[in-house]
Amino acid sequence: MVAVVGATVAAAVPWAVARIAGADLEVTTAGVTMDVGLALVLAAALTMSLAGWALLARLGRRVWTRVAVTVLVLSLSGPLVAEADTDAKVYLTLMHLAVGAVLIPGLRAAAGQDVRSARNTNSRPGRSGASRTSVTR
């Protein structure tokens, strides 16, 4: 869950820098123009992070990582093909990269800890059937 929260917060950093720099984050896609505000950024990052977490639970780390990197690369097409000025495209791309840079290694690490934790629990005597040590009298 830390990776999900971290990725959501990470998306806000480029957004805040864009606002401070005075960049106009207005984007037109498929004829619809919208202002990319903080609520939209946080909601999108949180939604996609939660979806990634759910998918990780189903796919396992190795396959999930390939899917996550592919989704990240494909997501970059959104800002790059949208009708927006160059500043907006740069900041929107940075938002996507920030989420991916935190979420992918964060969820991978969390999944790795879960696997190690399960292995350690199962290898303790009396936890999963037969003990690794035997006592003879």
Secondary structure, DSSP 8 states (H G I E B T S, - for coil): -HHHHHHHHHHHHHHHHHHHHT---EEEETTEEEE--HHHHHHHHHHHHHHHHHHHHHH-HHHHHHHHHHHHHHHTHHHHHSB--HHHHHHHHHHHHHHHHHHHHHHHHHHHHHHHHHHHHHHSTTTSSS-SS----
